[in-house]
C-alpha cells in the first residue's frame, strides 16, 4: 500500500475507535490528524503510528515493556517524555490499545494547563 493509503486507513480505523468516546473530536493540526478532548490533543497520527500523551512514568514503562512503542518524534523532532508512539502494521489492531487511548484521554482531560 502507498503511504497515503496506509494513513487514510489508519485515520478511518482511529475515527471509528476514538470518535465514539465521550467528548472526543478530530481535526488537523500542523498537518497531522489529531484527536482532542476539551480542546487538548491526546493523540495524533504521525509517520507509521499514533502518538499518544500519557503520564511520563507510564510512557517510559511502555517504551521498555512493549516492542511496538517508541519515543514520539513527529517529523523527526523530539517531543516531551509524556508522548509515545504506538506502531501497528495493521491499523485495525489499534483497537487492542483502547485502554491506553482511554488512559490518555483521562490524563489530558484532567491535566493542568501549561
N, CA, C and O atoms as CSV, one atom per row, in Angstrom:
chain,resi,resn,atom,element,x,y,z
A,1,UNK,N,N,0.835,-1.196,0.000
A,1,UNK,CA,C,0.000,0.000,0.000
A,1,UNK,C,C,0.868,1.244,0.000
A,1,UNK,O,O,1.974,1.253,0.541
A,2,UNK,N,N,0.348,2.287,-0.614
A,2,UNK,CA,C,1.044,3.573,-0.615
A,2,UNK,C,C,0.919,4.212,0.760
A,2,UNK,O,O,-0.042,3.941,1.479
A,3,UNK,N,N,1.899,5.078,1.145
A,3,UNK,CA,C,1.819,5.743,2.456
A,3,UNK,C,C,0.509,6.490,2.692
A,3,UNK,O,O,-0.027,6.462,3.799
A,4,UNK,N,N,-0.020,7.169,1.643
A,4,UNK,CA,C,-1.282,7.902,1.807
A,4,UNK,C,C,-2.444,6.950,2.082
A,4,UNK,O,O,-3.353,7.272,2.847
A,5,UNK,N,N,-2.405,5.769,1.448
A,5,UNK,CA,C,-3.459,4.778,1.667
A,5,UNK,C,C,-3.381,4.240,3.089
A,5,UNK,O,O,-4.402,4.084,3.758
A,6,UNK,N,N,-2.163,3.957,3.546
A,6,UNK,CA,C,-1.969,3.475,4.919
A,6,UNK,C,C,-2.472,4.516,5.905
A,6,UNK,O,O,-3.163,4.180,6.867
A,7,UNK,N,N,-2.129,5.786,5.669
A,7,UNK,CA,C,-2.541,6.866,6.570
A,7,UNK,C,C,-4.062,7.016,6.595
A,7,UNK,O,O,-4.647,7.195,7.663
A,8,UNK,N,N,-4.714,6.944,5.417
A,8,UNK,CA,C,-6.166,7.101,5.397
A,8,UNK,C,C,-6.857,5.896,6.039
A,8,UNK,O,O,-7.920,6.043,6.643
A,9,UNK,N,N,-6.262,4.709,5.912
A,9,UNK,CA,C,-6.805,3.529,6.572
A,9,UNK,C,C,-6.683,3.682,8.086
A,9,UNK,O,O,-7.629,3.392,8.819
A,10,UNK,N,N,-5.524,4.137,8.555
A,10,UNK,CA,C,-5.330,4.363,9.993
A,10,UNK,C,C,-6.319,5.403,10.497
A,10,UNK,O,O,-6.907,5.225,11.563
A,11,UNK,N,N,-6.513,6.488,9.747
A,11,UNK,CA,C,-7.446,7.538,10.159
A,11,UNK,C,C,-8.859,6.975,10.271
A,11,UNK,O,O,-9.561,7.252,11.244
A,12,UNK,N,N,-9.272,6.200,9.299
A,12,UNK,CA,C,-10.623,5.618,9.332
A,12,UNK,C,C,-10.785,4.692,10.536
A,12,UNK,O,O,-11.809,4.734,11.218
A,13,UNK,N,N,-9.778,3.857,10.800
A,13,UNK,CA,C,-9.837,2.941,11.941
A,13,UNK,C,C,-9.873,3.711,13.265
A,13,UNK,O,O,-10.655,3.390,14.160
A,14,UNK,N,N,-9.014,4.732,13.375
A,14,UNK,CA,C,-8.960,5.514,14.616
A,14,UNK,C,C,-10.206,6.369,14.801
A,14,UNK,O,O,-10.682,6.533,15.924
A,15,UNK,N,N,-10.737,6.913,13.719
A,15,UNK,CA,C,-12.006,7.657,13.824
A,15,UNK,C,C,-13.087,6.751,14.403
A,15,UNK,O,O,-13.818,7.147,15.311
A,16,UNK,N,N,-13.184,5.528,13.871
A,16,UNK,CA,C,-14.204,4.589,14.346
A,16,UNK,C,C,-13.998,4.234,15.820
A,16,UNK,O,O,-14.966,4.047,16.558
A,17,UNK,N,N,-12.752,4.144,16.239
A,17,UNK,CA,C,-12.433,3.766,17.617
A,17,UNK,C,C,-12.581,4.932,18.592
A,17,UNK,O,O,-13.183,4.782,19.656
A,18,UNK,N,N,-12.034,6.092,18.230
A,18,UNK,CA,C,-11.921,7.200,19.186
A,18,UNK,C,C,-13.091,8.175,19.187
A,18,UNK,O,O,-13.439,8.714,20.238
A,19,UNK,N,N,-13.702,8.410,18.035
A,19,UNK,CA,C,-14.763,9.424,17.987
A,19,UNK,C,C,-16.041,8.988,18.692
A,19,UNK,O,O,-16.943,9.799,18.903
A,20,UNK,N,N,-16.122,7.709,19.059
A,20,UNK,CA,C,-17.300,7.260,19.830
A,20,UNK,C,C,-17.095,7.466,21.335
A,20,UNK,O,O,-18.031,7.312,22.120
A,21,UNK,N,N,-15.852,7.819,21.736
A,21,UNK,CA,C,-15.586,8.082,23.157
A,21,UNK,C,C,-16.144,9.462,23.523
A,21,UNK,O,O,-16.057,10.386,22.715
A,22,UNK,N,N,-16.711,9.618,24.712
A,22,UNK,CA,C,-17.330,10.882,25.115
A,22,UNK,C,C,-16.355,12.057,25.060
A,22,UNK,O,O,-15.259,11.999,25.616
A,23,UNK,N,N,-16.777,13.129,24.376
A,23,UNK,CA,C,-16.012,14.375,24.338
A,23,UNK,C,C,-14.878,14.428,23.337
A,23,UNK,O,O,-14.168,15.432,23.279
A,24,UNK,N,N,-14.680,13.379,22.543
A,24,UNK,CA,C,-13.557,13.346,21.602
A,24,UNK,C,C,-13.951,13.981,20.267
A,24,UNK,O,O,-15.028,13.728,19.727
A,25,UNK,N,N,-13.041,14.815,19.753
A,25,UNK,CA,C,-13.221,15.420,18.430
A,25,UNK,C,C,-11.928,15.239,17.644
A,25,UNK,O,O,-10.892,14.880,18.204
A,26,UNK,N,N,-12.003,15.488,16.363
A,26,UNK,CA,C,-10.847,15.301,15.492
A,26,UNK,C,C,-10.667,16.530,14.604
A,26,UNK,O,O,-11.644,17.132,14.158
A,27,UNK,N,N,-9.410,16.894,14.351
A,27,UNK,CA,C,-9.106,17.950,13.379
A,27,UNK,C,C,-7.625,17.864,13.041
A,27,UNK,O,O,-6.854,17.185,13.719
A,28,UNK,N,N,-7.247,18.560,11.985
A,28,UNK,CA,C,-5.837,18.606,11.596
A,28,UNK,C,C,-5.135,19.718,12.354
A,28,UNK,O,O,-5.693,20.795,12.565
A,29,UNK,N,N,-3.895,19.441,12.764
A,29,UNK,CA,C,-3.057,20.450,13.411
A,29,UNK,C,C,-1.632,20.214,12.920
A,29,UNK,O,O,-1.099,19.111,13.040
A,30,UNK,N,N,-1.031,21.245,12.376
A,30,UNK,CA,C,0.324,21.153,11.821
A,30,UNK,C,C,0.464,19.982,10.850
A,30,UNK,O,O,1.494,19.310,10.823
A,31,UNK,N,N,-0.572,19.745,10.058
A,31,UNK,CA,C,-0.549,18.684,9.055
A,31,UNK,C,C,-0.816,17.288,9.593
A,31,UNK,O,O,-0.814,16.325,8.826
A,32,UNK,N,N,-1.047,17.157,10.900
A,32,UNK,CA,C,-1.309,15.845,11.493
A,32,UNK,C,C,-2.800,15.686,11.800
A,32,UNK,O,O,-3.458,16.634,12.229
A,33,UNK,N,N,-3.318,14.494,11.578
A,33,UNK,CA,C,-4.685,14.183,12.004
A,33,UNK,C,C,-4.621,13.954,13.504
A,33,UNK,O,O,-3.924,13.054,13.971
A,34,UNK,N,N,-5.349,14.768,14.258
A,34,UNK,CA,C,-5.236,14.730,15.719
A,34,UNK,C,C,-6.603,14.549,16.375
A,34,UNK,O,O,-7.648,14.844,15.795
A,35,UNK,N,N,-6.545,14.048,17.620
A,35,UNK,CA,C,-7.749,13.792,18.413
A,35,UNK,C,C,-7.655,14.589,19.699
A,35,UNK,O,O,-6.608,14.640,20.346
A,36,UNK,N,N,-8.766,15.208,20.057
A,36,UNK,CA,C,-8.803,16.163,21.165
A,36,UNK,C,C,-9.903,15.810,22.153
A,36,UNK,O,O,-10.909,15.191,21.810
A,37,UNK,N,N,-9.670,16.232,23.402
A,37,UNK,CA,C,-10.691,16.217,24.431
A,37,UNK,C,C,-10.551,17.552,25.161
A,37,UNK,O,O,-9.444,17.947,25.528
A,38,UNK,N,N,-11.653,18.237,25.368
A,38,UNK,CA,C,-11.639,19.579,25.984
A,38,UNK,C,C,-10.623,20.497,25.301
A,38,UNK,O,O,-9.916,21.266,25.952
A,39,UNK,N,N,-10.572,20.395,23.984
A,39,UNK,CA,C,-9.705,21.224,23.142
A,39,UNK,C,C,-8.211,20.995,23.398
A,39,UNK,O,O,-7.389,21.849,23.065
A,40,UNK,N,N,-7.855,19.844,23.990
A,40,UNK,CA,C,-6.457,19.483,24.222
A,40,UNK,C,C,-6.172,18.191,23.458
A,40,UNK,O,O,-6.948,17.238,23.531
A,41,UNK,N,N,-5.061,18.163,22.728
A,41,UNK,CA,C,-4.715,16.986,21.942
A,41,UNK,C,C,-4.223,15.857,22.842
A,41,UNK,O,O,-3.379,16.066,23.714
A,42,UNK,N,N,-4.762,14.659,22.620
A,42,UNK,CA,C,-4.290,13.491,23.368
A,42,UNK,C,C,-3.712,12.422,22.445
A,42,UNK,O,O,-3.022,11.519,22.919
A,43,UNK,N,N,-3.974,12.498,21.144
A,43,UNK,CA,C,-3.451,11.511,20.200
A,43,UNK,C,C,-3.366,12.122,18.812
A,43,UNK,O,O,-4.123,13.035,18.481
A,44,UNK,N,N,-2.441,11.616,17.996
A,44,UNK,CA,C,-2.374,12.056,16.602
A,44,UNK,C,C,-1.671,10.996,15.765
A,44,UNK,O,O,-0.869,10.212,16.271
A,45,UNK,N,N,-1.987,10.990,14.485
A,45,UNK,CA,C,-1.372,10.070,13.545
A,45,UNK,C,C,-0.106,10.737,13.027
A,45,UNK,O,O,-0.138,11.871,12.549
A,46,UNK,N,N,1.003,10.021,13.125
A,46,UNK,CA,C,2.284,10.570,12.665
A,46,UNK,C,C,3.151,9.439,12.141
A,46,UNK,O,O,3.341,8.432,12.823
A,47,UNK,N,N,3.673,9.599,10.944
A,47,UNK,CA,C,4.533,8.566,10.378
A,47,UNK,C,C,3.792,7.250,10.263
A,47,UNK,O,O,2.710,7.180,9.679
A,48,UNK,N,N,4.381,6.213,10.824
A,48,UNK,CA,C,3.793,4.883,10.726
A,48,UNK,C,C,3.067,4.459,11.996
A,48,UNK,O,O,2.873,3.268,12.241
A,49,UNK,N,N,2.667,5.446,12.805
A,49,UNK,CA,C,1.999,5.092,14.045
A,49,UNK,C,C,1.118,6.190,14.570
A,49,UNK,O,O,0.753,7.125,13.858
A,50,UNK,N,N,0.781,6.054,15.846
A,50,UNK,CA,C,-0.086,7.004,16.527
A,50,UNK,C,C,0.619,7.507,17.768
A,50,UNK,O,O,1.038,6.724,18.620
A,51,UNK,N,N,0.750,8.839,17.865
A,51,UNK,CA,C,1.308,9.457,19.052
A,51,UNK,C,C,0.242,9.543,20.118
A,51,UNK,O,O,-0.933,9.753,19.819
A,52,UNK,N,N,0.657,9.380,21.370
A,52,UNK,CA,C,-0.290,9.335,22.482
A,52,UNK,C,C,0.357,9.979,23.695
A,52,UNK,O,O,1.509,9.687,24.015
A,53,UNK,N,N,-0.381,10.858,24.379
A,53,UNK,CA,C,0.145,11.519,25.576
A,53,UNK,C,C,-0.318,10.784,26.825
A,53,UNK,O,O,-1.510,10.547,27.025
A,54,UNK,N,N,0.656,10.427,27.661
A,54,UNK,CA,C,0.400,9.693,28.895
A,54,UNK,C,C,1.267,10.269,30.004
A,54,UNK,O,O,2.190,11.034,29.723
A,55,UNK,N,N,0.992,9.920,31.257
A,55,UNK,CA,C,1.915,10.346,32.314
A,55,UNK,C,C,3.333,9.861,31.973
A,55,UNK,O,O,3.503,8.763,31.443
A,56,UNK,N,N,4.339,10.674,32.275
A,56,UNK,CA,C,5.719,10.367,31.882
A,56,UNK,C,C,6.167,8.985,32.362
A,56,UNK,O,O,6.814,8.257,31.610
A,57,UNK,N,N,5.836,8.614,33.594
A,57,UNK,CA,C,6.248,7.306,34.118
A,57,UNK,C,C,5.619,6.165,33.316
A,57,UNK,O,O,6.278,5.162,33.042
A,58,UNK,N,N,4.364,6.314,32.944
A,58,UNK,CA,C,3.676,5.295,32.145
A,58,UNK,C,C,4.306,5.203,30.766
A,58,UNK,O,O,4.540,4.106,30.258
A,59,UNK,N,N,4.583,6.353,30.158
A,59,UNK,CA,C,5.199,6.386,28.828
A,59,UNK,C,C,6.551,5.685,28.841
A,59,UNK,O,O,6.852,4.898,27.942
A,60,UNK,N,N,7.360,5.963,29.844
A,60,UNK,CA,C,8.684,5.340,29.954
A,60,UNK,C,C,8.555,3.830,30.122
A,60,UNK,O,O,9.254,3.066,29.455
A,61,UNK,N,N,7.668,3.404,31.006
A,61,UNK,CA,C,7.469,1.971,31.242
A,61,UNK,C,C,7.054,1.255,29.958
A,61,UNK,O,O,7.566,0.176,29.659
A,62,UNK,N,N,6.141,1.842,29.205
A,62,UNK,CA,C,5.663,1.225,27.972
A,62,UNK,C,C,6.771,1.097,26.932
A,62,UNK,O,O,6.827,0.108,26.201
A,63,UNK,N,N,7.649,2.093,26.862
A,63,UNK,CA,C,8.740,2.035,25.887
A,63,UNK,C,C,9.691,0.875,26.184
A,63,UNK,O,O,10.312,0.331,25.270
A,64,UNK,N,N,9.804,0.498,27.454
A,64,UNK,CA,C,10.683,-0.610,27.824
A,64,UNK,C,C,9.967,-1.958,27.827
A,64,UNK,O,O,10.618,-3.000,27.740
A,65,UNK,N,N,8.640,-1.954,27.926
A,65,UNK,CA,C,7.918,-3.220,28.066
A,65,UNK,C,C,7.239,-3.704,26.786
A,65,UNK,O,O,6.854,-4.870,26.697
A,66,UNK,N,N,7.089,-2.827,25.798
A,66,UNK,CA,C,6.428,-3.245,24.550
A,66,UNK,C,C,7.299,-2.895,23.354
A,66,UNK,O,O,7.817,-1.783,23.248
A,67,UNK,N,N,7.454,-3.864,22.453
A,67,UNK,CA,C,8.334,-3.635,21.304
A,67,UNK,C,C,7.704,-2.786,20.198
A,67,UNK,O,O,8.400,-2.391,19.263
A,68,UNK,N,N,6.417,-2.501,20.286
A,68,UNK,CA,C,5.782,-1.674,19.257
A,68,UNK,C,C,5.548,-0.237,19.735
A,68,UNK,O,O,4.791,0.511,19.115
A,69,UNK,N,N,6.198,0.143,20.837
A,69,UNK,CA,C,6.070,1.506,21.364
A,69,UNK,C,C,7.447,2.146,21.405
A,69,UNK,O,O,8.405,1.588,21.940
A,70,UNK,N,N,7.513,3.348,20.817
A,70,UNK,CA,C,8.768,4.097,20.751
A,70,UNK,C,C,8.520,5.533,21.201
A,70,UNK,O,O,7.383,5.941,21.441
A,71,UNK,N,N,9.592,6.274,21.306
A,71,UNK,CA,C,9.504,7.703,21.609
A,71,UNK,C,C,8.778,8.407,20.454
A,71,UNK,O,O,9.029,8.100,19.288
A,72,UNK,N,N,7.906,9.322,20.763
A,72,UNK,CA,C,7.174,10.066,19.732
A,72,UNK,C,C,8.058,11.176,19.193
A,72,UNK,O,O,8.517,12.037,19.943
A,73,UNK,N,N,8.296,11.151,17.865
A,73,UNK,CA,C,9.143,12.150,17.216
A,73,UNK,C,C,8.493,12.608,15.921
A,73,UNK,O,O,8.925,12.212,14.839
A,74,UNK,N,N,7.467,13.434,16.017
A,74,UNK,CA,C,6.788,13.891,14.790
A,74,UNK,C,C,7.746,14.687,13.909
A,74,UNK,O,O,8.380,15.638,14.367
A,75,UNK,N,N,7.845,14.293,12.654
A,75,UNK,CA,C,8.734,14.977,11.723
A,75,UNK,C,C,10.201,14.885,12.126
A,75,UNK,O,O,11.010,15.718,11.717
A,76,UNK,N,N,10.553,13.867,12.935
A,76,UNK,CA,C,11.933,13.694,13.362
A,76,UNK,C,C,12.343,14.561,14.540
A,76,UNK,O,O,13.492,14.512,14.980
A,77,UNK,N,N,11.410,15.354,15.053
A,77,UNK,CA,C,11.700,16.242,16.185
A,77,UNK,C,C,11.315,15.547,17.494
A,77,UNK,O,O,10.235,14.965,17.601
A,78,UNK,N,N,12.195,15.612,18.476
A,78,UNK,CA,C,11.893,15.011,19.774
A,78,UNK,C,C,10.732,15.753,20.439
A,78,UNK,O,O,10.600,16.970,20.308
A,79,UNK,N,N,9.913,15.016,21.139
A,79,UNK,CA,C,8.803,15.630,21.882
A,79,UNK,C,C,9.028,15.395,23.367
A,79,UNK,O,O,10.091,14.927,23.773
A,80,UNK,N,N,8.032,15.718,24.169
A,80,UNK,CA,C,8.190,15.572,25.626
A,80,UNK,C,C,8.163,14.102,26.045
A,80,UNK,O,O,7.776,13.229,25.269
A,81,UNK,N,N,8.574,13.849,27.267
A,81,UNK,CA,C,8.593,12.487,27.810
A,81,UNK,C,C,7.189,11.917,27.969
A,81,UNK,O,O,7.026,10.711,28.155
A,82,UNK,N,N,6.193,12.761,27.898
A,82,UNK,CA,C,4.808,12.296,28.049
A,82,UNK,C,C,4.239,11.698,26.762
A,82,UNK,O,O,3.136,11.152,26.770
A,83,UNK,N,N,4.968,11.794,25.678
A,83,UNK,CA,C,4.456,11.314,24.393
A,83,UNK,C,C,5.177,10.046,23.954
A,83,UNK,O,O,6.403,9.955,24.009
A,84,UNK,N,N,4.382,9.069,23.515
A,84,UNK,CA,C,4.905,7.834,22.943
A,84,UNK,C,C,4.279,7.653,21.567
A,84,UNK,O,O,3.347,8.370,21.202
A,85,UNK,N,N,4.789,6.702,20.813
A,85,UNK,CA,C,4.174,6.352,19.539
A,85,UNK,C,C,3.953,4.849,19.510
A,85,UNK,O,O,4.863,4.067,19.785
A,86,UNK,N,N,2.740,4.460,19.174
A,86,UNK,CA,C,2.389,3.052,19.014
A,86,UNK,C,C,2.424,2.752,17.517
A,86,UNK,O,O,1.734,3.409,16.739
A,87,UNK,N,N,3.211,1.776,17.114
A,87,UNK,CA,C,3.304,1.377,15.714
A,87,UNK,C,C,2.621,0.026,15.530
A,87,UNK,O,O,3.014,-0.972,16.135
A,88,UNK,N,N,1.616,0.013,14.705
A,88,UNK,CA,C,0.897,-1.226,14.386
A,88,UNK,C,C,0.843,-1.355,12.863
A,88,UNK,O,O,0.319,-0.467,12.191
A,89,UNK,N,N,1.375,-2.446,12.310
A,89,UNK,CA,C,1.339,-2.634,10.855
A,89,UNK,C,C,-0.086,-2.678,10.303
A,89,UNK,O,O,-0.335,-2.232,9.183
A,90,UNK,N,N,-1.013,-3.214,11.088
A,90,UNK,CA,C,-2.411,-3.298,10.677
A,90,UNK,C,C,-3.215,-2.330,11.552
A,90,UNK,O,O,-3.348,-2.534,12.759
A,91,UNK,N,N,-3.745,-1.280,10.929
A,91,UNK,CA,C,-4.453,-0.225,11.676
A,91,UNK,C,C,-5.636,-0.764,12.473
A,91,UNK,O,O,-6.018,-0.170,13.481
A,92,UNK,N,N,-6.218,-1.871,12.043
A,92,UNK,CA,C,-7.360,-2.416,12.788
A,92,UNK,C,C,-6.930,-2.926,14.163
A,92,UNK,O,O,-7.775,-3.132,15.034
A,93,UNK,N,N,-5.620,-3.134,14.369
A,93,UNK,CA,C,-5.126,-3.597,15.660
A,93,UNK,C,C,-5.071,-2.498,16.728
A,93,UNK,O,O,-4.822,-2.798,17.895
A,94,UNK,N,N,-5.299,-1.231,16.352
A,94,UNK,CA,C,-5.303,-0.171,17.364
A,94,UNK,C,C,-6.424,-0.367,18.381
A,94,UNK,O,O,-6.375,0.196,19.475
A,95,UNK,N,N,-7.420,-1.150,18.031
A,95,UNK,CA,C,-8.476,-1.476,18.982
A,95,UNK,C,C,-7.930,-2.193,20.213
A,95,UNK,O,O,-8.515,-2.109,21.293
A,96,UNK,N,N,-6.803,-2.903,20.052
A,96,UNK,CA,C,-6.169,-3.590,21.176
A,96,UNK,C,C,-5.591,-2.588,22.181
A,96,UNK,O,O,-5.302,-2.948,23.322
A,97,UNK,N,N,-5.425,-1.338,21.757
A,97,UNK,CA,C,-4.856,-0.291,22.607
A,97,UNK,C,C,-5.919,0.639,23.180
A,97,UNK,O,O,-5.592,1.710,23.691
A,98,UNK,N,N,-7.177,0.246,23.103
A,98,UNK,CA,C,-8.262,1.120,23.562
A,98,UNK,C,C,-8.041,1.578,24.999
A,98,UNK,O,O,-8.300,2.738,25.319
A,99,UNK,N,N,-7.574,0.698,25.864
A,99,UNK,CA,C,-7.351,1.081,27.264
A,99,UNK,C,C,-6.297,2.198,27.362
A,99,UNK,O,O,-6.437,3.113,28.173
A,100,UNK,N,N,-5.254,2.120,26.541
A,100,UNK,CA,C,-4.239,3.193,26.541
A,100,UNK,C,C,-4.816,4.506,26.025
A,100,UNK,O,O,-4.519,5.573,26.564
A,101,UNK,N,N,-5.641,4.430,24.982
A,101,UNK,CA,C,-6.281,5.647,24.467
A,101,UNK,C,C,-7.172,6.267,25.544
A,101,UNK,O,O,-7.193,7.487,25.704
A,102,UNK,N,N,-7.899,5.445,26.274
A,102,UNK,CA,C,-8.768,5.953,27.339
A,102,UNK,C,C,-7.941,6.549,28.481
A,102,UNK,O,O,-8.323,7.569,29.054
A,103,UNK,N,N,-6.817,5.924,28.813
A,103,UNK,CA,C,-5.929,6.458,29.847
A,103,UNK,C,C,-5.392,7.811,29.411
A,103,UNK,O,O,-5.332,8.747,30.208
A,104,UNK,N,N,-5.006,7.914,28.156
A,104,UNK,CA,C,-4.502,9.180,27.617
A,104,UNK,C,C,-5.574,10.262,27.672
A,104,UNK,O,O,-5.311,11.387,28.098
A,105,UNK,N,N,-6.771,9.919,27.242
A,105,UNK,CA,C,-7.886,10.864,27.239
A,105,UNK,C,C,-8.126,11.399,28.648
A,105,UNK,O,O,-8.263,12.609,28.829
A,106,UNK,N,N,-8.180,10.524,29.645
A,106,UNK,CA,C,-8.414,10.949,31.029
A,106,UNK,C,C,-7.249,11.805,31.550
A,106,UNK,O,O,-7.465,12.802,32.238
A,107,UNK,N,N,-6.024,11.409,31.218
A,107,UNK,CA,C,-4.852,12.150,31.647
A,107,UNK,C,C,-4.884,13.578,31.088
A,107,UNK,O,O,-4.665,14.540,31.824
A,108,UNK,N,N,-5.152,13.708,29.806
A,108,UNK,CA,C,-5.166,15.028,29.170
A,108,UNK,C,C,-6.351,15.847,29.659
A,108,UNK,O,O,-6.226,17.054,29.864
A,109,UNK,N,N,-7.486,15.214,29.846
A,109,UNK,CA,C,-8.694,15.912,30.298
A,109,UNK,C,C,-8.497,16.533,31.677
A,109,UNK,O,O,-9.021,17.610,31.959
A,110,UNK,N,N,-7.738,15.847,32.539
A,110,UNK,CA,C,-7.567,16.340,33.901
A,110,UNK,C,C,-6.236,17.056,34.139
A,110,UNK,O,O,-5.982,17.545,35.240
A,111,UNK,N,N,-5.394,17.116,33.116
A,111,UNK,CA,C,-4.074,17.764,33.272
A,111,UNK,C,C,-4.241,19.269,33.464
A,111,UNK,O,O,-5.156,19.894,32.928
A,112,UNK,N,N,-3.335,19.813,34.238
A,112,UNK,CA,C,-3.335,21.271,34.426
A,112,UNK,C,C,-2.842,21.949,33.159
A,112,UNK,O,O,-1.995,21.407,32.449
A,113,UNK,N,N,-3.370,23.132,32.873
A,113,UNK,CA,C,-2.867,23.855,31.707
A,113,UNK,C,C,-1.395,24.229,31.915
A,113,UNK,O,O,-0.952,24.482,33.035
A,114,UNK,N,N,-0.663,24.255,30.820
A,114,UNK,CA,C,0.755,24.606,30.911
A,114,UNK,C,C,0.972,26.084,30.856
A,114,UNK,O,O,2.112,26.544,30.920
